[in-house]
Amino acid sequence: MNTQAIPYIIPLLFSGTIPVILALYIRRKEHSPKVQMFTLLMIAVSIWSFGYSLELWSGELSAILFWKKIKYLGIVIVPVAWFTFCLHYTGKEKWITTRNLLLLFVIPAFNLILLWSNQFHNLFYEYVSLNSTGPFITAYASEGVGFWCNAAYSYILLFAGTFLLIIKSLSLSRLYLKQSIALLFGAITPLVGNALYITGLSPIPIDYDLTPLFFVVTGIALIYSVFRFRFLDLVPIARDTIIENISDVLLVFDKQNRIVDFNQIAKNIILEDAIHHPSESMMGKTVEEVFSKIPNLLNKFQDNVYRQTEIEIETKKMKRYYDARISPLYDKHEQIIGHVMILRDITERKKAYDTLQESEKRLQDVALSSADWIWEVDKDGRYTFASGKVKEILGYEPSEIIGKTPFDLMPDEEAKHVGEIFKEIASEKKSIVDLENWNLTKQGEKVCLLTNGISLLGENGELMGYCGVDKDITERKKAMETLNESGETFRSIFDGANDAIFLHDMKTGRILNVNKKMCEMYDYTFDEALKSSIEDVSSGEKPYTQKEAGEWVKKAVKEPQLFEWHAKDKKGKLFWVEVNLKKVSVLGQDQIMAVVRDISERKKTIEELNQRIDELEIFNDVTVDRELKMIELKKEINELCEKYGEKPKYTTD
């Protein structure tokens, strides 16, 4: 045994252990073809390292030759595994067929046979002898044709795989680039060590193969890639593989918002079916041209931030809903170069959500009515169950209800009316939703019930009956009737006013009600008036904007306000009004009432009067001025007459 070789063996054991650990770790996470080839590569490296360790540990020629043969089992596998792994890593899996893989292993298998049968032909090693000139016993081998064929083939595959990595690295993003650089460094290092060993340029004077030792660097580089860059989790894939396999619509726009790329599903579903553009003309189209029918989508491209919205597209077959996500694209200098838009079809999800909402509403109705009368009827409409609440509502014991129908408890006319409604509902197996019906108590008093129920269906979809709840809404109905009577009185007074009247919500300022005079003054229908805002009926110029109007409403909550306002009707005509704001109680609710009077004529009269006054003042100024000048002139003439001894010609009093 070569105990003197222990310092040289320990690094080899280390370099053989790292690949085993990596192989076990990766295999536990994934079982894809690329991982299988990576695992094979790591196992081959371990066989090489451990085989060489045992070769150095052996001190006899026969043992050394045996472990050389074992070592070469890893050596011949490494180039093929490396080259095949690089094909997977660079997205060229289509080249890796069973036939091609078998062909790649033909030469390594042949070289391995030559080595194992070398004693019969000496084609791999011409001769082998012990060498004891170094610090420990090694074997000296004179390389034959088989050895150099194996070396040449191995270098071709190793350099071919490395070349593929270099080419791919030049086209990758920063994350993948760093990953590939680490991988390349780990791959090239053993090549350098092997080249130094074969050419005899090794810095170590003894016959010591540096290649397995340099695999320590490979192992460190691979560990760094696995844990730092998630190597094998983030393997680069060709553009077409990603884009065309995305199930969502994908559109890429340049800086001018023109289409520069799109996937097949975008072409089939959006560009042709919905937007009705021929696919060959889509390249170069702007977002405004393609989505002109979806204006709310256009403004999402105005700023360079991530945007998400829901859009609706009317296709040739049906209306579809999409979750639209728009993200800016940056170049390596962090400059905006365009946008990418992904549309995910959420039509079915939206339908399911709407259905769920409806179901939840029904469940809420039942839950809220759980303190009311809960009942169940069979397919003939006869009660099979009634909760104790029926006694409080109708005066019957639950047992007295069993076997009766709901129509047995109603007045004749009501039973006939409700019976027709229920017949239609039952024929379509629909739910009973908010059905108002009048019933007679055991004492003969009329009670109004609100009925909700769901159909009970058998295994084959046949109607088995209904279960539901009845809520006593008699007091509410009476209150509504009283309120309606009060409302009619209020409306007659409200609409009879000669001034326009608005009723506003105290918190938001929203228009709640208007009278007929308002509709006449502003040229709106009643429905249009309720949908309008203060901004719609104002000039919009400061200080006559929605903001200033809101301030007046806030002041009116505390005390009445009187001011002039520049108003606008539906056609855009401007006119002046006088507004009286105050808080009032309308049918029990606090609101802000605005009484608006058209003062256009008054304003016009005042303006004309002011104009006449201005003209009179100008005329008066001119007239008085002229009179004073005449007096001065007369005085000058009289003075000249006196100077020449004549009698003054004018009186100046």
KOLGUPA-221395 format. One line per 4 residues: number of its first residue (from 1); for each residue x, y, z of C-alpha. Coordinates in Angstrom, 1 decimal, always signed. Example, Ala and Ser with C-alpha at 12.3 -4.5 7.8 and 13.67 -1.06 7.14 Angstrom:
BEGIN
1> +12.3/-4.5/+7.8; +13.7/-1.1/+7.1
END
This chain:
BEGIN
1> +0.0/+0.0/+0.0; +1.2/+3.5/-0.9; +0.8/+5.3/+2.5; +3.1/+8.0/+1.1
5> +0.4/+8.8/-1.4; -2.2/+9.8/+1.2; -1.6/+13.6/+0.9; -2.3/+13.2/-2.8
9> -5.3/+10.9/-2.3; -7.2/+13.1/+0.1; -7.9/+15.9/-2.4; -9.1/+13.2/-4.9
13> -11.5/+11.8/-2.3; -12.8/+15.3/-1.8; -13.3/+15.9/-5.5; -15.1/+12.6/-5.8
17> -17.5/+13.2/-2.9; -18.8/+16.6/-4.0; -20.3/+15.3/-7.3; -22.1/+12.4/-5.4
21> -23.6/+14.9/-3.0; -24.7/+17.2/-5.9; -26.2/+14.2/-7.8; -28.2/+13.1/-4.7
25> -29.4/+16.6/-4.0; -30.5/+17.4/-7.6; -32.2/+13.9/-8.1; -34.3/+14.5/-5.0
29> -35.7/+17.8/-6.5; -36.3/+16.8/-10.1; -36.2/+13.9/-12.5; -36.1/+15.6/-15.9
33> -33.8/+14.4/-18.8; -31.4/+17.3/-18.1; -31.1/+16.3/-14.4; -30.6/+12.7/-15.4
37> -27.7/+13.6/-17.6; -26.3/+15.9/-15.0; -26.5/+13.1/-12.5; -24.7/+10.7/-14.9
41> -22.0/+13.3/-15.3; -21.5/+13.6/-11.6; -21.4/+9.9/-11.1; -18.8/+9.6/-13.8
45> -16.7/+12.2/-12.2; -16.9/+10.4/-8.9; -15.9/+7.1/-10.5; -12.9/+8.8/-12.1
49> -11.8/+10.4/-8.8; -12.4/+7.4/-6.6; -10.8/+5.0/-9.2; -7.7/+7.2/-9.4
53> -7.5/+7.4/-5.6; -7.5/+3.6/-5.3; -5.0/+3.4/-8.2; -2.6/+5.6/-6.2
57> -3.3/+3.7/-3.0; -2.3/+0.4/-4.7; +1.3/-0.6/-4.7; +1.2/-3.6/-7.1
61> +1.0/-3.4/-10.9; -2.0/-5.7/-11.2; -4.0/-3.7/-8.7; -3.0/-0.5/-10.4
65> -4.1/-1.8/-13.8; -7.4/-2.9/-12.3; -8.2/+0.5/-10.9; -7.1/+2.1/-14.1
69> -9.8/+0.1/-15.9; -12.4/+1.2/-13.3; -11.2/+4.8/-13.5; -11.7/+4.8/-17.3
73> -15.3/+3.7/-16.9; -15.9/+7.3/-15.6; -13.4/+8.9/-18.0; -15.2/+7.7/-21.1
77> -18.6/+8.6/-19.8; -17.7/+12.2/-18.8; -17.4/+13.7/-22.3; -20.7/+12.2/-23.6
81> -22.6/+13.1/-20.4; -21.1/+16.7/-20.6; -22.0/+17.2/-24.3; -25.5/+15.8/-23.8
85> -26.1/+17.9/-20.8; -25.0/+21.0/-22.7; -27.5/+20.2/-25.4; -30.2/+20.1/-22.8
89> -29.0/+23.3/-21.1; -28.9/+25.3/-24.4; -32.4/+24.1/-25.6; -31.3/+21.7/-28.3
93> -33.1/+18.6/-26.8; -34.4/+17.7/-30.3; -30.8/+16.5/-31.2; -30.9/+14.0/-28.2
97> -32.6/+11.0/-29.7; -32.1/+7.4/-28.5; -30.2/+6.7/-31.8; -27.9/+9.7/-31.4
101> -27.2/+8.9/-27.8; -26.2/+5.3/-28.6; -23.9/+6.6/-31.4; -22.2/+8.9/-29.0
105> -21.4/+6.0/-26.7; -20.0/+3.8/-29.6; -16.4/+5.1/-29.5; -16.2/+5.3/-25.7
109> -17.4/+1.7/-25.5; -14.9/+0.6/-28.1; -12.1/+2.4/-26.3; -13.1/+0.8/-23.0
113> -13.0/-2.7/-24.6; -9.5/-1.9/-26.0; -8.4/-0.9/-22.5; -9.8/-4.0/-20.8
117> -8.3/-6.3/-23.4; -5.0/-4.4/-23.8; -2.9/-7.4/-22.8; -3.9/-9.1/-26.0
121> -3.1/-6.3/-28.5; -1.4/-3.4/-26.7; -3.4/-0.9/-28.7; -4.4/+1.2/-25.7
125> -1.1/+1.0/-23.8; +2.0/-0.2/-25.7; +3.5/-1.4/-22.4; +3.0/-0.7/-18.6
129> +5.6/-0.9/-15.8; +6.0/+0.2/-12.2; +7.7/+3.6/-11.5; +9.2/+4.0/-8.1
133> +11.3/+7.1/-8.8; +8.7/+9.4/-7.1; +7.6/+9.7/-3.5; +5.3/+6.7/-4.0
137> +4.9/+3.8/-6.5; +3.0/+4.6/-9.7; +2.5/+2.9/-13.0; +4.3/+4.2/-16.1
141> +2.3/+3.6/-19.3; +3.3/+4.2/-22.9; +0.2/+5.5/-24.7; -1.1/+3.7/-27.7
145> -3.4/+4.4/-30.6; -6.5/+3.6/-28.5; -5.5/+6.1/-25.8; -5.0/+8.9/-28.3
149> -8.3/+8.1/-30.1; -10.1/+8.3/-26.8; -8.4/+11.5/-25.8; -9.2/+13.1/-29.2
153> -12.9/+12.0/-29.1; -13.2/+13.2/-25.5; -11.7/+16.6/-26.2; -14.0/+17.1/-29.3
157> -17.1/+16.4/-27.1; -15.9/+18.5/-24.2; -15.0/+21.5/-26.4; -18.2/+21.1/-28.4
161> -20.3/+21.3/-25.2; -18.3/+24.2/-23.9; -18.6/+26.0/-27.2; -22.4/+25.6/-27.0
165> -22.4/+27.1/-23.5; -20.3/+30.1/-24.7; -22.6/+30.8/-27.6; -25.7/+30.5/-25.4
169> -24.1/+32.7/-22.7; -23.7/+35.6/-25.1; -27.5/+35.8/-25.6; -28.7/+35.3/-22.0
173> -29.9/+37.8/-19.4; -27.7/+38.8/-16.5; -28.9/+36.0/-14.2; -28.3/+33.3/-16.8
177> -25.0/+34.9/-17.9; -23.5/+34.7/-14.4; -24.8/+31.1/-14.1; -23.2/+30.1/-17.4
181> -19.9/+31.8/-16.5; -19.7/+29.8/-13.3; -20.5/+26.7/-15.2; -17.9/+27.4/-17.9
185> -15.3/+28.1/-15.3; -16.0/+24.7/-13.6; -15.9/+23.0/-17.0; -12.7/+24.5/-18.4
189> -10.7/+24.0/-15.2; -10.5/+20.1/-15.5; -9.7/+20.5/-19.2; -6.7/+22.6/-18.3
193> -5.6/+20.1/-15.7; -6.0/+17.2/-18.2; -4.1/+19.1/-20.9; -1.2/+19.7/-18.5
197> -1.1/+16.0/-17.5; -1.2/+14.6/-21.1; +1.4/+17.1/-22.5; +3.8/+16.6/-19.5
201> +3.6/+20.3/-18.6; +2.3/+19.7/-15.1; +4.0/+21.8/-12.4; +4.1/+18.7/-10.1
205> +7.3/+16.8/-11.1; +5.8/+13.3/-10.3; +3.4/+11.4/-12.5; +0.2/+12.8/-11.0
209> -3.0/+13.4/-13.0; -4.3/+16.8/-12.1; -7.7/+16.3/-13.8; -9.6/+14.6/-11.0
213> -8.1/+17.1/-8.5; -9.2/+20.0/-10.7; -12.7/+18.6/-10.4; -12.7/+20.0/-6.9
217> -12.9/+23.4/-8.6; -15.7/+22.0/-10.8; -17.6/+20.9/-7.7; -17.2/+24.2/-6.0
221> -18.4/+26.0/-9.1; -21.4/+23.7/-9.4; -22.3/+24.1/-5.7; -22.1/+27.9/-6.2
225> -24.4/+27.7/-9.2; -26.9/+25.5/-7.5; -27.3/+27.6/-4.4; -26.6/+31.1/-5.8
229> -28.2/+31.0/-9.2; -30.6/+28.1/-8.7; -28.8/+26.1/-11.4; -31.0/+23.5/-13.0
233> -34.1/+25.3/-11.6; -33.5/+28.2/-13.9; -32.3/+26.6/-17.2; -32.5/+28.9/-20.2
237> -35.1/+27.9/-22.8; -35.6/+29.1/-26.3; -38.0/+32.0/-26.9; -40.5/+29.9/-29.0
241> -40.7/+27.3/-26.3; -41.8/+29.8/-23.7; -43.9/+32.2/-25.8; -45.9/+29.6/-27.8
245> -46.6/+27.4/-24.8; -48.1/+30.2/-22.7; -51.8/+29.7/-22.5; -52.4/+33.4/-22.1
249> -52.6/+36.1/-24.8; -49.1/+37.8/-25.1; -48.4/+41.0/-27.0; -45.2/+42.9/-27.1
253> -45.2/+46.6/-28.0; -42.2/+48.9/-28.8; -41.6/+52.3/-27.4; -44.1/+53.8/-29.9
257> -46.7/+51.2/-28.7; -46.5/+49.3/-32.0; -46.8/+45.5/-32.0; -43.5/+43.8/-32.5
261> -44.3/+40.3/-31.3; -47.3/+38.1/-30.3; -48.0/+34.5/-29.7; -50.3/+32.1/-31.5
265> -53.1/+32.3/-29.1; -53.1/+36.1/-29.4; -53.4/+35.8/-33.2; -56.2/+33.2/-33.0
269> -58.3/+34.6/-30.2; -57.7/+38.3/-30.0; -56.3/+39.7/-33.2; -58.6/+37.8/-35.6
273> -61.6/+36.7/-33.6; -62.1/+39.8/-31.5; -60.4/+42.8/-33.1; -61.1/+41.5/-36.7
277> -57.7/+42.3/-38.1; -56.0/+39.9/-40.5; -53.0/+38.4/-38.8; -50.5/+39.2/-41.4
281> -51.1/+42.9/-41.0; -50.9/+43.0/-37.1; -47.1/+43.5/-37.0; -46.5/+47.3/-36.6
285> -50.1/+48.1/-35.6; -50.4/+50.5/-32.7; -52.3/+49.8/-29.5; -54.8/+52.5/-30.5
289> -55.5/+50.7/-33.7; -55.9/+47.2/-32.2; -57.8/+48.1/-29.1; -59.8/+51.1/-30.3
293> -63.0/+49.5/-29.0; -61.5/+49.3/-25.5; -60.6/+52.9/-24.6; -60.1/+52.2/-20.9
297> -57.1/+50.1/-21.9; -55.3/+52.8/-23.8; -54.4/+55.0/-20.9; -52.6/+52.1/-19.2
301> -49.8/+52.6/-21.7; -49.3/+56.3/-20.8; -47.0/+55.8/-17.8; -44.2/+53.3/-17.3
305> -45.5/+51.4/-14.3; -47.1/+48.0/-13.9; -50.8/+48.1/-14.6; -53.6/+45.6/-14.1
309> -57.2/+45.9/-15.1; -60.1/+43.9/-16.3; -61.4/+44.3/-19.8; -64.3/+43.0/-21.8
313> -64.0/+41.9/-25.4; -66.9/+41.1/-27.7; -65.7/+38.2/-30.0; -67.5/+36.7/-33.0
317> -69.0/+34.0/-30.7; -69.5/+35.5/-27.3; -68.5/+38.2/-24.8; -65.3/+37.3/-23.0
321> -63.5/+38.8/-20.0; -59.8/+39.2/-19.6; -57.4/+40.1/-16.8; -55.0/+42.5/-18.5
325> -51.5/+43.0/-17.1; -49.2/+45.6/-18.7; -45.6/+45.8/-17.7; -42.8/+48.1/-19.0
329> -39.8/+46.6/-20.8; -36.3/+47.8/-20.0; -32.9/+47.5/-21.8; -29.6/+46.8/-20.0
333> -29.3/+50.5/-19.3; -32.7/+50.6/-17.5; -34.2/+52.6/-20.3; -37.9/+51.9/-21.4
337> -38.0/+50.1/-24.7; -41.6/+49.1/-24.8; -44.4/+47.2/-23.0; -45.5/+43.6/-22.7
341> -49.2/+42.9/-22.3; -50.6/+39.6/-21.0; -54.3/+38.9/-21.2; -55.6/+36.0/-19.2
345> -59.1/+34.7/-20.0; -61.2/+34.9/-16.8; -64.6/+34.4/-18.5; -65.4/+31.1/-16.7
349> -64.0/+32.4/-13.5; -66.2/+35.5/-13.7; -69.2/+33.4/-14.5; -68.5/+31.1/-11.5
353> -68.0/+34.1/-9.3; -71.3/+35.7/-10.4; -73.0/+32.3/-9.7; -71.3/+32.1/-6.3
357> -72.5/+35.6/-5.5; -76.0/+34.7/-6.4; -75.8/+31.6/-4.3; -74.3/+33.5/-1.4
361> -77.2/+36.0/-1.6; -79.7/+33.2/-1.4; -77.9/+31.7/+1.5; -77.8/+35.1/+3.2
365> -81.5/+35.5/+2.7; -82.1/+32.1/+4.3; -79.6/+32.9/+7.1; -81.2/+36.2/+7.8
369> -84.6/+34.7/+7.9; -83.7/+31.8/+10.1; -85.5/+33.4/+13.0; -88.7/+33.5/+10.8
373> -91.0/+30.8/+9.7; -89.0/+27.9/+8.1; -91.0/+25.5/+6.1; -90.8/+22.6/+3.6
377> -93.3/+21.4/+1.1; -93.5/+18.2/-1.1; -93.9/+18.0/-4.8; -97.7/+18.6/-4.4
381> -97.1/+21.8/-2.5; -98.2/+20.4/+0.9; -96.4/+21.3/+4.0; -94.2/+18.5/+5.4
385> -92.4/+20.7/+8.0; -93.2/+24.0/+9.7; -91.1/+25.7/+12.4; -92.6/+27.0/+15.6
389> -92.5/+30.6/+14.3; -95.7/+30.0/+12.3; -97.7/+30.3/+15.5; -96.4/+33.8/+16.2
393> -97.1/+34.9/+12.6; -100.3/+33.1/+11.6; -101.6/+31.8/+15.0; -101.4/+28.1/+13.9
397> -99.6/+25.3/+15.6; -97.0/+23.7/+13.3; -99.0/+20.4/+13.4; -102.1/+22.3/+12.1
401> -100.1/+23.4/+9.1; -98.8/+19.9/+8.0; -100.8/+18.6/+5.0; -102.1/+22.0/+4.0
405> -100.9/+24.1/+1.0; -99.8/+27.7/+1.2; -102.8/+28.6/-0.9; -105.1/+27.2/+1.8
409> -103.9/+30.1/+4.0; -104.6/+32.9/+1.5; -107.6/+34.9/+0.5; -109.2/+33.4/-2.7
413> -108.0/+36.2/-5.1; -104.5/+36.1/-3.6; -104.4/+32.3/-3.8; -105.3/+32.4/-7.5
417> -102.8/+35.2/-8.3; -99.9/+33.6/-6.3; -100.8/+30.1/-7.6; -100.2/+31.2/-11.2
421> -96.8/+32.6/-10.2; -95.8/+29.5/-8.3; -96.9/+27.2/-11.1; -94.6/+29.0/-13.5
425> -91.7/+28.8/-11.0; -92.2/+25.1/-10.3; -92.4/+24.2/-14.0; -88.8/+25.5/-14.5
429> -87.6/+24.3/-11.0; -86.6/+27.8/-10.2; -86.0/+29.3/-6.7; -88.7/+31.4/-5.1
433> -87.2/+34.9/-4.7; -88.8/+37.7/-2.6; -92.4/+36.7/-3.4; -94.9/+38.9/-1.5
437> -98.2/+37.3/-0.6; -101.1/+38.1/+1.7; -102.3/+35.4/+4.1; -105.1/+35.1/+6.7
441> -104.2/+34.3/+10.3; -106.2/+31.8/+12.3; -108.2/+34.8/+13.7; -108.9/+36.0/+10.1
445> -106.5/+39.0/+10.1; -104.5/+39.8/+6.9; -100.7/+39.3/+7.1; -98.2/+40.0/+4.3
449> -95.4/+37.5/+4.0; -92.1/+37.6/+2.0; -91.3/+34.1/+0.7; -87.9/+32.8/-0.3
453> -87.3/+29.1/-1.1; -85.1/+26.7/-3.1; -86.1/+23.7/-5.1; -85.3/+20.2/-3.9
457> -84.3/+17.9/-6.7; -84.0/+14.1/-6.8; -81.1/+12.1/-8.2; -82.6/+12.3/-11.7
461> -83.3/+16.0/-11.5; -87.0/+15.6/-10.8; -88.7/+18.2/-8.5; -89.2/+16.8/-5.0
465> -90.5/+20.0/-3.4; -89.3/+23.3/-1.9; -87.8/+24.5/+1.4; -87.7/+28.1/+2.5
469> -88.6/+30.8/+4.9; -91.5/+33.3/+5.3; -90.9/+36.7/+6.8; -93.7/+38.8/+8.2
473> -93.5/+42.2/+6.4; -97.0/+43.5/+7.3; -95.8/+46.5/+9.3; -93.3/+47.3/+6.6
477> -96.1/+47.2/+3.9; -98.3/+49.5/+6.0; -95.4/+51.9/+6.6; -94.7/+51.9/+2.9
481> -98.3/+52.7/+2.1; -98.3/+55.6/+4.6; -95.0/+56.8/+3.2; -96.4/+56.6/-0.3
485> -99.4/+58.7/+0.7; -97.1/+61.3/+2.4; -94.8/+61.1/-0.7; -97.7/+61.9/-3.0
489> -98.6/+65.0/-0.9; -95.0/+66.0/-0.8; -94.6/+65.5/-4.6; -97.7/+67.6/-5.4
493> -96.3/+70.5/-3.4; -92.7/+69.9/-4.6; -93.7/+69.9/-8.3; -96.0/+72.9/-7.9
497> -93.3/+75.3/-6.9; -92.4/+78.1/-9.3; -88.7/+77.8/-8.6; -86.4/+74.9/-9.5
501> -85.7/+72.7/-6.4; -82.9/+70.2/-5.9; -82.6/+67.8/-3.0; -79.0/+66.8/-2.3
505> -77.3/+64.2/-0.1; -75.8/+66.0/+2.9; -72.5/+64.1/+2.8; -71.8/+63.7/-0.9
509> -73.8/+66.5/-2.5; -75.3/+63.9/-4.9; -78.7/+64.9/-6.5; -81.4/+62.8/-4.9
513> -84.6/+64.5/-6.3; -85.7/+67.4/-8.5; -89.1/+69.0/-9.3; -90.7/+69.7/-12.6
517> -89.5/+73.4/-12.7; -85.9/+72.2/-12.5; -86.4/+69.9/-15.5; -88.0/+72.9/-17.4
521> -85.3/+75.3/-16.4; -82.3/+73.0/-17.2; -83.9/+71.2/-20.2; -83.5/+67.7/-18.5
525> -85.8/+64.8/-18.2; -86.4/+63.6/-14.6; -84.1/+60.5/-15.1; -81.4/+62.6/-16.7
529> -81.5/+65.1/-13.9; -81.0/+62.4/-11.3; -78.0/+61.0/-13.2; -76.4/+64.5/-13.5
533> -74.1/+66.2/-11.1; -73.6/+69.7/-9.8; -70.8/+70.0/-12.3; -73.2/+69.2/-15.2
537> -75.6/+72.1/-14.2; -72.8/+74.7/-13.6; -70.6/+76.8/-15.9; -67.6/+75.0/-14.5
541> -65.5/+78.2/-14.4; -64.2/+79.4/-11.0; -65.8/+80.1/-8.7; -68.7/+78.1/-10.2
545> -67.3/+74.5/-10.0; -68.3/+71.3/-8.2; -65.6/+72.0/-5.6; -67.1/+75.5/-4.7
549> -70.6/+74.0/-4.8; -69.5/+71.4/-2.3; -68.3/+74.1/+0.1; -71.7/+75.9/-0.1
553> -73.4/+72.6/+0.7; -71.2/+72.1/+3.8; -72.0/+75.6/+5.0; -75.7/+75.0/+4.5
557> -75.6/+72.0/+6.9; -75.0/+74.6/+9.7; -77.1/+77.6/+8.5; -79.0/+78.7/+5.3
561> -77.0/+80.1/+2.5; -78.0/+82.6/-0.2; -75.8/+83.3/-3.2; -75.7/+83.8/-7.0
565> -74.6/+81.0/-9.3; -73.6/+80.8/-13.0; -75.7/+77.8/-14.2; -75.7/+75.8/-17.4
569> -78.6/+73.8/-19.1; -78.2/+70.5/-21.0; -77.5/+72.3/-24.3; -74.7/+74.3/-22.7
573> -76.6/+77.6/-22.4; -75.3/+79.7/-19.5; -77.6/+81.7/-17.3; -77.6/+83.3/-13.8
577> -79.6/+81.9/-10.8; -80.1/+82.8/-7.2; -79.6/+79.8/-4.9; -81.1/+79.4/-1.4
581> -79.5/+76.4/+0.4; -80.8/+75.0/+3.7; -81.1/+71.7/+5.5; -84.5/+70.1/+5.5
585> -86.1/+66.9/+6.6; -87.9/+65.1/+3.8; -90.0/+62.1/+4.8; -87.8/+61.6/+7.9
589> -84.5/+62.0/+6.2; -82.1/+65.0/+6.5; -81.2/+66.5/+3.1; -80.0/+69.8/+1.6
593> -82.6/+71.6/-0.4; -81.5/+74.1/-3.1; -84.2/+76.5/-4.2; -83.0/+78.0/-7.5
597> -84.5/+81.1/-9.1; -83.6/+82.3/-12.6; -82.4/+85.9/-12.3; -81.1/+86.2/-15.9
601> -83.7/+89.0/-16.7; -83.0/+90.8/-13.4; -79.2/+90.6/-14.1; -79.8/+91.8/-17.6
605> -82.0/+94.8/-16.4; -79.4/+95.8/-13.8; -76.7/+95.7/-16.4; -78.7/+97.9/-18.7
609> -79.5/+100.3/-15.9; -75.8/+100.5/-15.0; -75.0/+101.2/-18.6; -77.6/+104.1/-18.8
613> -76.1/+105.6/-15.6; -72.6/+105.4/-17.1; -73.8/+107.1/-20.3; -75.6/+109.9/-18.3
617> -72.6/+110.6/-16.2; -70.4/+110.9/-19.4; -73.0/+113.2/-21.0; -73.2/+115.3/-17.8
621> -69.4/+115.6/-17.6; -69.2/+116.7/-21.2; -72.1/+119.2/-20.9; -70.9/+120.9/-17.7
625> -67.4/+121.2/-19.1; -68.6/+123.0/-22.2; -70.7/+125.5/-20.2; -67.7/+126.5/-18.1
629> -65.6/+127.1/-21.2; -68.3/+129.4/-22.6; -68.3/+131.5/-19.5; -64.5/+131.9/-19.6
633> -64.6/+132.9/-23.3; -67.3/+135.6/-22.6; -65.1/+137.0/-19.8; -62.2/+137.3/-22.1
637> -64.2/+139.1/-24.8; -65.6/+141.6/-22.2; -62.1/+142.3/-21.0; -60.9/+143.1/-24.5
641> -63.9/+145.4/-25.0; -63.0/+147.3/-21.8; -59.4/+147.5/-22.9; -60.4/+149.3/-26.2
645> -63.0/+151.4/-24.5; -66.1/+149.6/-25.7; -69.0/+148.4/-23.7; -69.0/+144.7/-22.6
649> -71.1/+142.6/-25.0; -72.0/+139.7/-22.6; -73.3/+139.3/-19.1; -71.4/+136.7/-17.1
653> -73.8/+136.2/-14.3
END
